[in-house]
C-alpha cells in the first residue's frame, strides 16, 4: 500500500553524479511498460505512477551515462519528491576510426522515395515517443554522412527532437550506439520539402543493420511533424514513451541516410 497521503506522482531532478550539473531530456519510465516521460531542459520531471504495480521498475537513462533502475516500492519510500537522481557517466569506448582508401563509395539507403499521398510521424505524442526506420547495410564499417527527412510538414514554428541510432537484436532496436546526445532543431523551411541534416561531425559508424529515429523530448504544445510515407516499401519502428516496448509496422517512413564505406 502507498504511504498515507501518497499522490502517486513522483518528481525530482536528474543530474550528473560527478559534477552535479543538470541533465536535460533524460528518459524516465516503466521498463517495458507504456508510462513514461522525459526530464525538461533543467532536468526536472514529474511521473504519474497511478495503478502501477509496486514491483514495476522505473528506469532513468541518458546517452553517455549508466542507467539507474528503482522499483516503484523503493521510490515510494523516498516520498513524492525524490530530490536529485544522480546518473553516472559511462567510460566511453573508443569509436572505430575509418581510414579511407583512395577509393570509397557513397550510397543512399532507407526510404528516399516515399510517395507524398500518405503521411506519418509525430502528432499529439507523449514525451519519449520516437519513430524511425530500419536500415539494412552490407558493407562494414559504414559511416553515416547525412540524414534526409522527406516531404516534411509541420504546424510548429520551430521543432526540436533528439536523434537516436540503435543496433538491432532479435529484429528489434536494442542498444543506442551514440556516446553523446544529438539534438535537431528545424525552423523556417518550406512545407513539404526534403530536409538534409549533416551527421559527419558526429562520426557515427555502424557495423550492421541499424535503426535511426527521431524522439519527441520537449513539450512544444499542440502540433505535428509529418513525413511522406508509403505502404509495404520499408519498415518503421516506434515506441509510445520512454522505456516502452518497441513496435514495428510495414510502412516506409520518408527517411533516408547517405552512407560512406570502403569500395
Order of alpha helices (4+ residues) and beta strands (2+ residues): beta-beta-beta-beta-beta-beta-alpha-beta-beta-beta-beta-beta-beta-beta-beta-beta-beta-beta-beta-beta-beta
